[in-house]
Amino acid sequence: MNRVYNFSAGPSMLPMSVLEKAASELICYEDSGMSVMEMSHRSPVYDKIITSAQASLRKLMNIPDNYKVLFLQGGASTQFAAVPLNLMKTGKADYVITGQFSKKAYQEAKKYGDVRLVASSEDQNNTYIPKLTKDDFRPDADYVHICFNNTIYGTKWNYIPDTGDIPLVADLSSCIISEPIDVSKFGVIYAGAQKNMAPAGLTVVIIREDLLGFAKPETPAMLDYKIMADNDSMYNTPPCYCIYMAGLVYDWILGMGGLEEMKKYNEKKCAVLYNYLDEQDYYIAAAQKDYRSMMNVTFVTGNEELDKKFAKEADAAGFKNLKGHRSVGGMRASIYNAMPIEGVEKLVEFMKDFAKANPK
């Protein structure tokens, strides 16, 4: 088996032990006589799978009892519309732009009400996170929206903004279950699963119960959080196999010791790459030091042709998907939970060899 080091921003690597477990159950899950992909989502055996996955996520993230966990479809991008449709009581919301996805969320929300741009890091190519206080937000806003980790630009909020009594909504797609986070500080957390949790196709929404039941009348049933919560994510056929895979991933992290241990491992892993970037001058780390992401490390050589050559040669050497996003160029190493530290160490060795062979 010739496994490569997949640095893709998503869909991303999955833990080897999870893949092996899924492979062993692919044709026949336990004694059901069928694959998870074949069974009815209304069957008792599948009910056990989805109930267990939700319980494992609750335990992993220490989700308070007054929050609902929803397993949905449509990707995090669908939540750009679902959030304003469900939460805009007075029609006002405040947004912070720190990258492409928070900008898309802001643009989508403007279709549904009075949406104010509180702050943006676009003035410095989204290389930092704005410093905000409670006074920066409108007291009558229905919610404040942020994207907690910026996949494309390699930045992350190093604090949770104080929004007072205003519900904080956060897109955690590219950093969820990578470290502990206080769920009670948020009104809504949403995340596409394809970076740290499961194959593409599942979106997780964690919502405080008092925010349910305020959807606009025109909200499609499939985007109404209360309908989904009242039906335990079973209003329609859910992404059954993705939920099964997510459950395996949650249990894998719990088996490691939970999110505290996951954080230690991720900090150790990203330090291998950041320490190298900081000790030399061939490559330039794109994100400002105080706001660097543990999950997405962005860097450039300062020469577009060298960047292209690097990505091409890295791919041939088994380091896949290191080319930066088309909107920013350069390189991006996404080192989510499942990326082994050996992959990062070998990438650094490749970077050293490339620098020697291609002097500027």
C-alpha positions in Angstrom: 0.0 0.0 0.0 1.5 3.3 -1.1 -0.1 5.9 1.2 0.9 9.5 0.5 0.9 12.5 2.9 -2.2 14.3 2.0 -2.0 18.0 3.0 -5.4 18.8 1.4 -7.5 21.5 3.1 -10.5 19.2 2.7 -11.5 16.5 2.1 -8.6 15.6 4.3 -6.8 12.6 5.8 -8.7 10.3 8.1 -7.1 8.4 10.9 -5.7 5.1 9.7 -7.3 3.1 12.5 -10.6 4.6 11.7 -10.2 3.7 8.0 -9.3 0.1 9.0 -12.3 -0.2 11.3 -14.6 1.1 8.6 -13.1 -1.3 6.1 -13.6 -4.2 8.4 -17.3 -3.3 8.7 -17.8 -2.1 5.1 -19.7 -5.2 3.8 -21.3 -6.2 7.1 -21.8 -4.0 10.1 -21.8 -6.1 13.2 -24.4 -8.8 12.8 -26.8 -6.7 10.7 -26.0 -8.6 7.5 -25.6 -5.3 5.6 -23.3 -2.3 5.2 -24.1 0.9 7.0 -24.5 2.4 3.5 -27.4 0.0 2.9 -29.4 0.0 6.1 -32.5 2.1 6.8 -31.9 5.2 8.8 -35.1 4.3 10.7 -33.8 0.9 11.7 -32.9 0.2 15.4 -29.3 -0.7 14.4 -28.8 2.7 12.7 -30.5 4.5 15.5 -27.8 3.1 17.8 -25.1 4.4 15.4 -26.4 8.0 15.2 -27.3 8.1 18.9 -23.8 6.9 19.8 -22.1 9.4 17.5 -24.0 12.3 19.1 -23.2 11.1 22.6 -19.5 10.8 21.7 -19.4 14.3 20.3 -21.2 15.7 23.4 -18.6 14.0 25.6 -15.7 15.0 23.5 -16.7 18.7 23.3 -18.3 18.8 26.8 -21.5 20.2 25.1 -23.9 21.6 27.8 -27.4 19.9 28.1 -29.1 23.0 26.8 -27.6 22.7 23.4 -28.9 20.6 20.5 -26.5 18.7 18.2 -27.8 18.5 14.6 -26.3 16.2 11.9 -27.2 18.0 8.6 -26.4 18.1 4.9 -25.5 20.9 2.5 -22.0 21.8 3.8 -21.0 24.8 6.0 -21.9 27.0 3.0 -25.6 26.2 3.4 -25.3 27.6 6.9 -24.4 31.0 5.5 -28.1 31.2 4.7 -29.5 29.1 7.5 -28.0 31.2 10.2 -29.8 34.5 9.3 -33.0 32.7 8.3 -33.2 31.2 11.8 -31.7 33.8 14.1 -32.7 37.2 12.6 -35.5 38.2 15.0 -35.1 42.0 14.5 -33.3 41.7 11.2 -29.9 42.9 12.4 -26.6 41.0 12.5 -23.0 41.9 12.9 -20.2 40.1 10.9 -16.4 40.1 11.0 -14.5 39.2 7.8 -11.2 37.4 8.3 -11.1 35.3 5.1 -13.0 34.0 2.1 -15.6 32.0 4.0 -16.5 34.7 6.5 -16.9 37.1 3.5 -19.2 34.6 1.7 -21.2 34.3 4.9 -21.5 38.1 5.2 -22.5 38.4 1.5 -25.2 35.7 1.9 -26.6 37.2 5.1 -27.1 40.6 3.5 -29.9 39.0 1.5 -32.0 38.6 4.6 -31.6 41.8 6.7 -29.5 44.7 8.0 -26.0 43.1 8.1 -23.2 45.3 9.3 -19.5 44.7 8.7 -17.9 45.3 12.1 -14.3 44.7 11.2 -12.2 43.1 8.4 -8.6 42.0 8.1 -8.6 42.4 4.3 -6.5 45.5 4.6 -3.5 43.2 5.3 -4.6 40.2 3.1 -6.3 38.5 6.0 -3.0 37.8 7.8 -4.3 38.8 11.2 -7.5 38.8 13.4 -9.0 42.2 14.4 -9.0 43.0 18.2 -12.6 43.6 19.2 -14.5 44.4 22.4 -18.1 44.2 23.4 -18.6 47.9 22.5 -17.8 47.2 18.8 -21.1 45.3 18.4 -24.6 46.7 18.1 -26.5 46.0 21.3 -29.6 45.2 19.3 -28.0 42.8 16.8 -29.5 39.4 16.8 -26.1 37.7 16.6 -22.4 38.2 15.8 -20.8 35.9 13.2 -17.2 34.9 12.9 -15.1 32.2 11.1 -12.8 30.9 13.9 -10.1 29.3 11.7 -9.4 30.6 8.2 -8.4 27.7 6.0 -7.2 29.7 3.1 -5.1 32.3 4.9 -3.8 30.2 7.8 -5.1 32.3 10.6 -7.1 31.6 13.7 -8.8 33.6 16.4 -6.6 33.5 19.5 -9.5 34.7 21.7 -13.3 34.3 21.8 -14.7 37.8 21.3 -16.9 39.1 24.1 -20.3 39.8 22.6 -22.2 40.3 25.9 -25.8 39.0 25.6 -25.6 38.9 21.8 -25.3 35.2 20.6 -22.0 34.5 19.0 -22.2 32.3 15.8 -19.0 30.6 14.7 -17.9 28.6 11.6 -15.5 26.0 13.1 -15.2 23.9 10.0 -11.4 23.7 9.9 -10.6 23.6 13.6 -13.5 21.7 15.3 -12.3 18.9 17.7 -8.7 20.0 17.3 -8.6 21.4 20.8 -11.0 22.1 23.7 -13.3 25.0 23.3 -16.0 26.4 25.7 -19.2 25.7 23.8 -21.2 27.8 26.3 -19.5 31.0 24.9 -21.3 30.4 21.6 -25.0 30.5 20.5 -24.3 28.5 17.4 -21.3 26.5 16.2 -21.4 24.9 12.8 -18.8 22.9 10.8 -18.4 21.0 7.7 -17.1 17.5 8.6 -14.6 17.0 5.8 -11.6 18.5 7.5 -11.4 16.9 11.0 -14.5 14.7 11.4 -15.6 12.6 8.5 -15.8 12.3 4.7 -17.5 15.2 2.9 -21.3 15.2 3.2 -22.0 15.9 6.8 -22.4 19.3 8.6 -22.7 19.5 12.3 -24.6 22.3 14.0 -24.5 22.9 17.8 -27.2 25.3 18.8 -28.4 26.7 22.2 -32.0 25.7 22.7 -33.3 29.2 23.4 -32.3 30.2 19.8 -34.7 27.6 18.3 -38.1 28.5 16.9 -37.5 31.9 15.4 -37.1 30.9 11.7 -38.5 33.3 9.2 -41.8 32.1 7.7 -40.1 31.7 4.3 -37.4 29.4 5.7 -37.3 26.1 3.8 -38.0 23.2 6.1 -34.6 21.7 5.4 -33.0 24.9 6.8 -35.2 25.2 9.9 -33.1 24.3 12.9 -36.2 23.7 15.1 -37.6 21.2 12.6 -34.3 19.4 12.5 -34.0 19.4 16.3 -37.6 18.2 16.9 -36.9 15.3 14.5 -33.4 14.4 16.0 -31.8 15.1 12.6 -34.1 12.6 11.0 -36.5 14.9 9.2 -35.2 13.4 6.0 -32.6 10.7 5.3 -29.4 12.0 6.9 -25.9 11.5 5.6 -25.9 8.0 7.2 -22.4 6.8 6.4 -20.7 10.1 7.1 -22.3 10.1 10.6 -21.1 6.6 11.2 -17.6 7.7 10.2 -17.8 10.8 12.4 -18.7 8.6 15.3 -15.6 6.5 14.7 -13.4 9.6 14.7 -15.0 10.9 17.9 -14.3 7.6 19.6 -10.7 7.6 18.2 -10.0 11.0 19.9 -11.7 9.9 23.1 -9.5 6.9 23.1 -6.4 9.2 22.8 -7.5 11.0 26.0 -9.9 13.6 24.5 -9.3 17.1 23.2 -6.7 18.1 25.7 -4.4 15.3 24.3 -5.4 16.2 20.8 -4.4 19.8 21.4 -1.0 18.8 22.8 -0.4 16.6 19.7 -1.5 19.3 17.3 0.7 21.9 19.0 3.7 19.6 18.8 3.0 18.9 15.2 2.6 22.5 14.0 5.6 23.6 16.0 7.8 21.3 13.8 6.8 23.4 10.7 6.5 26.8 12.3 9.9 26.5 14.1 11.5 25.7 10.8 9.8 28.6 9.0 11.0 31.0 11.7 14.6 29.8 11.8 15.4 30.4 8.0 14.7 33.0 5.4 14.0 31.0 2.2 10.4 30.5 3.0 8.1 33.2 4.4 5.2 32.3 6.8 2.2 34.2 5.5 0.1 34.6 8.7 1.2 37.0 11.4 2.7 35.1 14.3 0.1 35.9 17.0 -2.7 34.6 14.8 -1.3 31.4 13.2 -3.5 28.4 12.7 -2.6 25.0 14.1 -4.5 23.4 11.2 -3.5 25.3 8.1 0.1 26.5 7.7 0.6 29.0 4.8 3.9 30.0 3.4 5.6 31.4 0.2 9.1 31.6 -1.3 8.4 35.1 -2.6 8.8 33.9 -6.1 5.7 32.6 -8.0 7.7 30.4 -10.3 9.5 28.8 -7.4 6.2 28.3 -5.6 4.8 26.4 -8.6 8.0 24.3 -8.9 7.8 23.5 -5.2 4.2 22.3 -5.4 4.9 20.2 -8.4 8.0 18.6 -7.0 6.4 18.0 -3.6 3.5 16.3 -5.3 5.9 14.0 -7.2 7.6 13.2 -3.9 4.3 12.1 -2.2 3.4 15.4 -0.4 0.0 16.0 -2.0 -2.1 19.1 -2.2 0.4 21.7 -1.0 -0.5 24.2 -3.6 -2.0 27.3 -2.0 -5.6 28.4 -2.7 -5.9 30.0 -6.1 -6.9 33.3 -4.5 -3.6 33.7 -2.5 -1.1 31.4 -4.2 2.0 30.1 -2.4 1.8 26.9 -0.4 -0.6 25.6 2.3 0.0 22.6 4.5 -3.2 21.5 6.2 -2.2 19.4 9.1 -5.5 18.3 10.6 -5.9 15.8 13.4 -5.2 12.8 11.3 -1.9 14.0 9.8 0.9 12.1 11.6 3.8 14.1 13.0 6.1 12.1 10.7 4.4 13.6 7.7 5.2 17.1 8.9 8.8 16.1 9.8 9.3 14.7 6.3 7.8 17.7 4.7 10.3 19.9 6.5 13.1 17.7 5.2 11.8 18.1 1.7 11.6 21.9 2.2 15.3 22.0 3.3 16.3 19.9 0.2 14.3 22.1 -2.1 15.8 25.3 -0.8 19.4 23.9 -1.3 18.6 22.8 -4.8 16.9 26.0 -5.8 18.8 29.0 -4.5 17.0 32.4 -5.0 
